Amino acid sequence: MILRKVAGVVVLLVLVVIGAILTPPYLQNWKLQRYVNALVDDPSTATQPSESIRDKVVSKGAGLGLPVHPGDVQVTRPQNAVRIDVLYIVHVDAAGYSVDLHFRPAAGGN
């Protein structure tokens, strides 16, 4: 009976540690997604060059500690709208196990 309880506590602790390791990249991605949404919703963005928009997204990603590079950001202008697509990978190492988290924040016209 005690062995089961100890095993249960160990499993819960492992899950908490995994959650603590994986939560920060997801939180930062959520912040980048909100920023991309705000950029697309801002009417002045439509008048800016694509390179300028790309630089803003890359700068925001860097400010959040995310590995977003200029080649990871695509700015298109379908039907007089602005669409921003970002694809980047966060590599996470945890106690001998590593995982690549693929994030795809996007916003804008189709």
LINUR-V538227 format. One record per residue. N is the residue number from 0. SS is DSSP state (helix for helix, strand for strand, loop for the rest). PSI is psi in radians with two decimals (none if undefined). Layout:
n: <N;N>
ss: <SS;SS>
psi: <PSI;PSI>
This chain:
n: <0;1;2;3;4;5;6;7;8;9;10;11;12;13;14;15;16;17;18;19;20;21;22;23;24;25;26;27;28;29;30;31;32;33;34;35;36;37;38;39;40;41;42;43;44;45;46;47;48;49;50;51;52;53;54;55;56;57;58;59;60;61;62;63;64;65;66;67;68;69;70;71;72;73;74;75;76;77;78;79;80;81;82;83;84;85;86;87;88;89;90;91;92;93;94;95;96;97;98;99;100;101;102;103;104;105;106;107;108;109>
ss: <loop;helix;helix;helix;helix;helix;helix;helix;helix;helix;helix;helix;helix;helix;helix;helix;helix;helix;helix;helix;helix;helix;helix;helix;helix;helix;helix;helix;helix;helix;helix;helix;helix;helix;helix;helix;helix;helix;helix;helix;helix;loop;helix;helix;helix;helix;helix;loop;loop;helix;helix;helix;helix;helix;helix;helix;helix;helix;helix;helix;helix;helix;helix;loop;loop;loop;loop;loop;loop;helix;helix;helix;strand;strand;strand;strand;loop;helix;helix;helix;loop;loop;strand;strand;strand;strand;loop;strand;strand;strand;strand;strand;strand;strand;loop;loop;strand;strand;strand;strand;strand;strand;strand;loop;loop;strand;strand;strand;loop;loop>
psi: <-0.80;-0.63;-0.69;-0.75;-0.75;-0.78;-0.71;-0.74;-0.71;-0.78;-0.77;-0.71;-0.72;-0.76;-0.68;-0.75;-0.77;-0.77;-0.70;-0.56;-0.67;-0.35;-0.78;-0.79;-0.64;-0.67;-0.77;-0.65;-0.69;-0.71;-0.70;-0.70;-0.75;-0.68;-0.78;-0.73;-0.77;-0.68;-0.81;-0.61;-0.33;2.07;-0.48;-0.32;-0.60;-0.42;-0.11;2.61;2.63;-0.66;-0.66;-0.75;-0.78;-0.79;-0.67;-0.75;-0.75;-0.75;-0.75;-0.75;-0.78;-0.70;-0.48;-0.01;0.40;2.53;1.12;2.17;2.79;-0.64;-0.21;-0.16;2.15;2.19;2.08;2.86;1.28;2.30;0.94;0.43;3.01;2.30;2.31;2.17;2.29;2.38;2.06;2.83;2.30;2.14;2.19;2.20;2.33;1.92;0.99;0.00;2.36;2.66;2.52;2.10;2.13;2.14;2.50;1.16;2.45;2.69;2.70;-3.03;2.81;none>
